[in-house]
Amino acid sequence: MDVRKDAAEFLRTRRARITPERAGLPTWGERRRVEGLRREEVALLAGVSVEYYIRLERGNLGGASEAVLEAVANALQLDEAERAHLHDLARTADERAPSRRTGRGTVRPPVQWLLDSMSGTAAYVRNARTDILAANALGQALYAPVLAMPGRPNVARFVFLDLAAREFFLEWEKVAGEAAALLRTLAGENPYDQGLTQLVGELSTRSELFRTLWAAHNVRQHRTGVKKFHHPLVGDLTLTYESMELTADPGLRLNAYVAEPGSPSAEGLALLASWTATPSVPITVKE
C-alpha cells in the first residue's frame, strides 16, 4: 500500500463531497471551478494555514498532532469510521518500522469451543483479510456458498469474484460497497500486510466494480447491522449480526448472526440448525 498516496486521495475525496453551503460558508453566487470545498476553505475551517493543509493533502501526515487531525476531521465532517481511518493513516506515517497486526492464521481451541457453544447462532471468526478461519456448525451451514469457493474461504473474494454471491446476498450491491469499505479500513490499519495487499491487487485486477469502489476511499467499521441472504436450502433469511474483536487475538473478529424471535427467518435458521446437528469441522487456512 502507498500510505502517502492513500492519505492524499482520502483527504481529496472527503473535501470534494462537502459543499460550501453544507460547511456554512458563503458563496456569493460565484461559479466554482472545484468540486466541493477549496483547500483554503478547509484550512480556514480547520484553523490551520493554507500551506500546512496543502502539505497534509499531499499525504504528508507525519507529525500531525491529534488536535490538528481532529480539526481537519471536523472541517471535513468525517464520521467515526473516517476519523479512525485518518488517525490510522497518520499513525502509519509516523512509524519507523512496518507493523503487523494481521492476527494468527488459526484460532485457539477455546475460541472454537466458544463458537460451538453458540447453539442457534451462526458464527464464524475472520482475520484482518476477511479470511474465514473458523465457524460453528450453523455458521458453516449458513456460509456454505462462501466455504465452497475454490481456495481459502475469503468473504471479500467471494463477494466480488464468485457469481454465486449475487444470489446469496439479496442486497449484493450494498454488501459489495460495505466489503470494499471494510477492506479500505483494514488497509489503513495494516498497510504493510502483504496478504492484504495481494488481495486488494487481485480484486482490483479482476473486478471493475471493486476498482471503482476502492477509488472512492469509503471506509466503515464492521460492528453491527442486518444482512439479507438467499440460502440454497432454506430460502430467504434476514439476520442481524454483531461483530466482536477477540481482544486476546489482535486482528481476529467473531461475527455472530441471529434472527428476530418468532420471525420467518428464525424458523428458517432453526430449520437449518436442525440439519447441522453434527460437530463443526475445523477450517484450514494457509497464510
C-alpha positions as a printed Julia matrix, in Angstrom:
287×3 Matrix{Float64}:
   0.0     0.0     0.0
   1.21    3.55   -0.78
   0.24    5.22    2.5
   1.12    8.73    1.36
  -0.93    8.38   -1.83
  -3.84    6.84    0.06
  -3.81    9.7     2.59
  -3.75   12.31   -0.16
  -6.62   10.72   -2.09
  -8.65   10.15    1.07
  -8.49   13.83    2.03
  -9.22   14.97   -1.52
 -12.29   12.74   -1.84
 -13.62   13.88    1.55
 -13.11   17.54    0.6
 -14.85   17.06   -2.75
 -18.11   15.93   -1.16
 -18.54   18.94    1.19
 -20.32   21.89   -0.41
 -19.81   25.46    0.89
 -23.46   25.52    1.93
 -23.05   22.35    3.95
 -19.96   23.82    5.59
 -21.76   27.06    6.39
 -19.63   29.19    4.07
 -20.98   31.98    1.83
 -20.66   31.59   -1.93
 -21.96   34.95   -3.12
 -23.38   33.28   -6.23
 -19.92   32.62   -7.69
 -19.12   29.89  -10.2
 -16.74   27.42   -8.62
 -14.03   25.58  -10.51
 -13.6    22.79   -7.99
 -15.99   20.16   -6.7
 -16.67   20.65   -3.02
 -14.56   22.92   -0.85
 -11.35   24.65   -1.83
  -8.2    23.83    0.11
  -8.17   27.36    1.5
 -11.67   26.87    2.85
 -10.77   23.63    4.6
  -7.73   25.35    6.1
  -9.93   28.19    7.33
 -12.44   25.8     8.9
  -9.67   23.73   10.5
  -7.79   26.76   11.81
  -4.51   25.91   10.09
  -2.5    27.72    7.44
  -3.24   27.03    3.79
   0.34   25.88    3.28
   0.06   23.37    6.12
  -3.23   21.94    4.87
  -1.8    21.61    1.35
   1.04   19.63    2.89
  -1.46   17.33    4.62
  -3.45   16.82    1.45
  -0.28   15.81   -0.34
  -0.14   12.89    2.05
   2.39   14.31    4.5
   0.56   13.36    7.69
   3.68   12.53    9.67
   4.0    14.69   12.75
   0.42   16.0    12.62
  -0.9    16.39   16.17
  -4.12   14.87   17.47
  -5.57   18.37   17.7
  -4.79   19.13   14.05
  -6.2    15.8    12.87
  -9.4    16.4    14.82
  -9.67   19.94   13.45
  -9.34   18.64    9.89
 -11.82   15.85   10.64
 -14.32   18.42   11.91
 -13.8    20.65    8.88
 -14.4    17.73    6.53
 -17.32   16.46    8.66
 -15.86   12.97    8.93
 -17.87   10.25   10.61
 -16.47    7.92   13.26
 -15.03    5.39   10.81
 -13.45    8.12    8.68
 -11.88    9.79   11.73
 -10.37    6.49   12.81
  -9.06    5.94    9.29
  -7.43    9.39    9.22
  -5.72    8.66   12.53
  -4.59    5.24   11.24
  -3.02    6.89    8.19
  -1.26    9.45   10.38
  -0.07    6.75   12.79
   1.41    4.79    9.9
   3.16    7.91    8.58
   4.85    8.31   11.98
   6.01    4.7    12.24
   9.69    3.99   11.68
   9.16    0.31   11.0
   6.24   -1.57    9.43
   3.74   -3.01   11.89
   1.99   -6.34   11.52
  -1.42   -6.72   13.12
  -2.92   -9.4    10.94
  -3.55  -11.92   13.69
  -2.81  -15.61   13.64
  -3.8   -17.92   10.8
  -5.78  -20.28   13.02
  -7.94  -19.86   16.1
  -7.1   -21.12   19.57
  -9.06  -24.2    20.73
 -11.03  -22.19   23.37
 -12.28  -19.91   20.58
 -13.57  -22.92   18.65
 -15.19  -24.2    21.85
 -16.89  -20.82   22.24
 -18.18  -20.97   18.67
 -19.51  -24.5    19.15
 -21.33  -23.49   22.33
 -23.37  -20.85   20.47
 -26.33  -23.05   19.58
 -28.99  -21.35   17.47
 -26.49  -18.7    16.38
 -24.49  -18.81   13.16
 -20.97  -17.64   13.99
 -17.52  -17.53   12.45
 -14.14  -15.91   13.07
 -12.31  -13.95   10.38
  -8.92  -12.3    10.21
  -7.89   -8.84    9.0
  -8.0   -10.03    5.39
 -11.61  -11.33    5.65
 -10.41  -14.96    5.53
 -12.83  -17.2     7.45
 -10.66  -19.12    9.94
 -13.26  -21.0    11.97
 -17.02  -21.4    12.34
 -19.57  -23.37   14.29
 -21.79  -25.91   12.55
 -24.58  -23.4    11.88
 -22.08  -20.8    10.69
 -20.65  -23.33    8.23
 -24.15  -24.16    7.04
 -25.14  -20.5     6.63
 -21.94  -19.55    4.81
 -21.74  -22.82    2.83
 -21.55  -21.0    -0.55
 -18.56  -18.99    0.7
 -16.82  -22.03    2.16
 -17.4   -23.94   -1.09
 -15.39  -21.48   -3.19
 -12.01  -22.65   -4.54
  -9.0   -21.88   -2.35
  -9.18  -20.44    1.13
 -12.61  -19.07    2.12
 -12.48  -15.28    1.9
 -15.58  -13.11    2.17
 -14.33  -10.23    0.02
 -13.08  -12.53   -2.74
 -16.43  -14.34   -2.73
 -18.4   -11.08   -2.94
 -16.51   -9.71   -5.94
 -15.3   -12.75   -7.85
 -17.86  -15.52   -7.32
 -21.09  -15.23   -9.31
 -22.89  -17.16   -6.55
 -22.54  -14.09   -4.32
 -25.13  -12.18   -6.34
 -27.73  -14.79   -5.45
 -26.54  -15.49   -1.92
 -26.62  -11.84   -0.8
 -30.04  -10.39   -1.61
 -28.61   -6.86   -1.36
 -25.43   -7.72   -3.2
 -24.54   -4.19   -4.34
 -24.85   -2.91   -0.76
 -22.75   -5.79    0.52
 -20.12   -5.1    -2.15
 -19.89   -1.46   -1.12
 -19.54   -2.45    2.53
 -16.9    -5.07    1.69
 -14.77   -2.58   -0.23
 -15.11   -0.01    2.55
 -14.12   -2.62    5.13
 -11.01   -3.53    3.15
 -10.12    0.19    2.97
 -10.39    0.34    6.75
  -8.29   -2.78    7.21
  -5.68   -1.45    4.79
  -5.42    1.72    6.86
  -4.9    -0.36    9.98
  -2.47   -2.83    8.36
  -0.85   -1.08    5.37
   2.18   -3.4     5.32
   0.25   -6.69    5.38
   1.43   -8.41    2.18
  -1.51  -10.8     2.14
  -3.97   -7.93    2.28
  -2.05   -6.05   -0.42
  -2.18   -9.13   -2.65
  -5.91   -9.5    -2.06
  -6.59   -5.87   -3.0
  -4.39   -6.28   -6.08
  -6.26   -9.4    -7.15
  -9.67   -7.8    -6.69
  -8.56   -4.63   -8.47
  -7.32   -6.67  -11.44
 -10.34   -8.94  -11.73
 -13.3    -6.76  -10.68
 -14.2    -3.44  -12.3
 -16.75   -2.79   -9.55
 -14.11   -3.26   -6.87
 -11.75   -0.84   -8.66
 -14.5     1.79   -8.7
 -15.42    1.27   -5.05
 -11.76    1.18   -3.95
 -11.11    4.52   -5.68
 -13.95    6.11   -3.69
 -11.9     5.7    -0.45
 -15.01    4.97    1.63
 -14.4     3.3     5.0
 -16.62    1.64    7.57
 -16.47   -0.03   10.96
 -17.96   -3.5    10.91
 -19.74   -3.76   14.26
 -23.45   -4.45   13.84
 -26.09   -4.48   11.14
 -28.52   -6.55    9.1
 -27.81   -8.85    6.17
 -30.31  -10.49    3.85
 -29.44  -13.91    2.44
 -30.96  -16.32   -0.02
 -29.81  -19.66    1.32
 -29.92  -22.58   -1.15
 -31.6   -24.86    1.43
 -33.98  -22.7     3.49
 -34.62  -19.68    1.26
 -34.59  -16.03    2.31
 -33.17  -15.05    5.69
 -32.94  -11.62    7.29
 -30.35  -11.81   10.06
 -28.89   -9.31   12.49
 -25.17   -9.57   13.12
 -22.81   -8.45   15.84
 -19.08   -8.26   15.2
 -16.73   -8.51   18.2
 -12.97   -8.2    18.41
 -11.15  -11.08   20.06
  -9.03   -8.99   22.39
  -6.55  -11.8    23.06
  -6.01  -12.27   19.31
  -5.37   -8.9    17.6
  -6.79   -8.8    14.09
  -9.4   -11.52   14.65
 -13.13  -10.83   14.93
 -16.08  -13.05   15.8
 -19.2   -12.42   13.71
 -22.48  -13.81   15.04
 -25.79  -13.91   13.15
 -29.22  -14.23   14.78
 -32.82  -13.88   13.65
 -35.63  -11.91   15.26
 -37.52  -14.32   17.55
 -40.78  -15.55   16.05
 -39.96  -14.31   12.55
 -39.92  -16.42    9.37
 -36.15  -16.03    9.38
 -36.0   -17.53   12.88
 -37.94  -20.52   11.59
 -35.6   -20.83    8.61
 -32.49  -20.58   10.79
 -33.9   -23.18   13.19
 -34.61  -25.49   10.26
 -31.05  -25.02    9.03
 -29.76  -25.74   12.54
 -31.76  -28.98   12.69
 -29.92  -30.18    9.59
 -26.49  -29.33   11.02
 -26.51  -31.09   14.37
 -23.08  -32.62   13.75
 -19.93  -31.1    15.33
 -18.16  -28.39   13.32
 -15.16  -29.3    11.18
 -12.06  -27.08   11.54
 -11.4   -24.73    8.64
  -7.84  -24.83    7.34
  -6.4   -21.57    6.04
  -2.92  -21.24    4.58
  -1.1   -17.98    5.28
